[in-house]
Amino acid sequence: MTRDDLSAHLEFFEELGVDGLRPEPEWRQRAERADAEVLTEPVRMFASAAEGLAALRAEIGPACTRCKLHTCGRRQVVFGVGNPDADLMFVGEAPGADEDVQGEPFVGRAGQLLTKIIEAIGLTRADVYIANVIKCRPPGNRNPEPDEVEQCERFLFQQIDLVRPKVVVALGKFAAQSLLETTEPITRIRGREFSYRGAVLIPTYHPAYLLRNPSAKRDVWEDMKRARGLL
């Protein structure tokens, strides 16, 4: 992590301009631990982002047991996929059923729609990087719980730091709220830009939400045009 990255992290909450933070003690404790990890975690140097991501994947392992999800029926760890040097990164919530089977994020119906969204701004899945806040499927596709996020989110942070995208698009309420440490609804934070780990973070609706609410596609298109403009 560079000095600039560390400075950006320390200024994180001030730069966001977000008033609402998660009130639960476990979420506050998680944020404090995350800050401590950034300050104390040893810096590892890699010849390339691809090499670093490969090392991170190996560190997580194919059968991670760091949280309780390994006892809840998940089949495999779903690490991330795409261009290690991508300028644009998408972050979702967690793997679903299709992703748990195939071992790749966003491959189900919502993933197919995401592919179309990416193509609509002149890119392909091979051009971007896609990951989730947590790497294992929660039972019944429920939201990840604080203790699960606590064990897993540092891997997402490392993915972002290794890829070093210019723009991070947070897909859906959970991803946006988790990354921004806020309880504000997605309807209030989408349409805005936030400074995040050296990138610009753009919250938008999850593709699964668009499948249920096609009228929201116009808002997502506006968000994606903003992302494309930043690139």
Secondary structure as the mmCIF struct_conf table of DSSP 4:
data_model
#
loop_
_struct_conf.conf_type_id
_struct_conf.id
_struct_conf.beg_label_comp_id
_struct_conf.beg_label_asym_id
_struct_conf.beg_label_seq_id
_struct_conf.end_label_comp_id
_struct_conf.end_label_asym_id
_struct_conf.end_label_seq_id
HELX_RH_AL_P HELX_RH_AL_P1 ARG A 3 LEU A 10
TURN_TY1_P TURN_TY1_P1 GLU A 11 GLU A 11
HELX_RH_AL_P HELX_RH_AL_P2 PHE A 12 LEU A 16
TURN_TY1_P TURN_TY1_P2 GLY A 17 GLY A 17
BEND BEND1 GLU A 24 GLU A 24
HELX_RH_AL_P HELX_RH_AL_P3 PRO A 25 THR A 40
BEND BEND2 GLU A 41 GLU A 41
HELX_LH_PP_P HELX_LH_PP_P1 PRO A 42 VAL A 43
BEND BEND3 ALA A 47 SER A 48
HELX_RH_AL_P HELX_RH_AL_P4 ALA A 49 ILE A 60
TURN_TY1_P TURN_TY1_P3 PRO A 62 ALA A 63
BEND BEND4 ARG A 66 CYS A 67
HELX_RH_3T_P HELX_RH_3T_P1 LYS A 68 THR A 71
TURN_TY1_P TURN_TY1_P4 CYS A 72 GLY A 73
BEND BEND5 GLN A 76 GLN A 76
STRN STRN1 VAL A 81 GLY A 82
TURN_TY1_P TURN_TY1_P5 PRO A 84 ASP A 85
BEND BEND6 ASP A 87 ASP A 87
STRN STRN2 LEU A 88 GLY A 92
BEND BEND7 GLU A 93 GLU A 93
HELX_RH_AL_P HELX_RH_AL_P5 ALA A 97 GLN A 102
TURN_TY1_P TURN_TY1_P6 GLY A 103 GLY A 103
BEND BEND8 GLU A 104 PHE A 106
BEND BEND9 GLY A 108 GLY A 108
HELX_RH_AL_P HELX_RH_AL_P6 ARG A 109 ALA A 120
TURN_TY1_P TURN_TY1_P7 ILE A 121 GLY A 122
HELX_RH_3T_P HELX_RH_3T_P2 ARG A 125 ASP A 127
BEND BEND10 VAL A 128 VAL A 128
STRN STRN3 TYR A 129 ASN A 132
BEND BEND11 VAL A 133 CYS A 136
HELX_LH_PP_P HELX_LH_PP_P2 ARG A 137 PRO A 138
HELX_RH_3T_P HELX_RH_3T_P3 PRO A 139 ASN A 141
HELX_LH_PP_P HELX_LH_PP_P3 ARG A 142 GLU A 145
HELX_RH_AL_P HELX_RH_AL_P7 PRO A 146 VAL A 163
BEND BEND12 LYS A 166 LYS A 166
STRN STRN4 VAL A 167 LEU A 171
BEND BEND13 GLY A 172 GLY A 172
HELX_RH_AL_P HELX_RH_AL_P8 LYS A 173 LEU A 180
TURN_TY1_P TURN_TY1_P8 GLU A 181 GLU A 181
HELX_RH_AL_P HELX_RH_AL_P9 ILE A 186 ILE A 189
TURN_TY1_P TURN_TY1_P9 ARG A 190 GLY A 191
STRN STRN5 PHE A 194 TYR A 196
TURN_TY1_P TURN_TY1_P10 ARG A 197 GLY A 198
STRN STRN6 ALA A 199 THR A 204
HELX_RH_AL_P HELX_RH_AL_P10 PRO A 207 ARG A 212
HELX_RH_3T_P HELX_RH_3T_P4 PRO A 214 ALA A 216
HELX_RH_AL_P HELX_RH_AL_P11 LYS A 217 LEU A 230
#
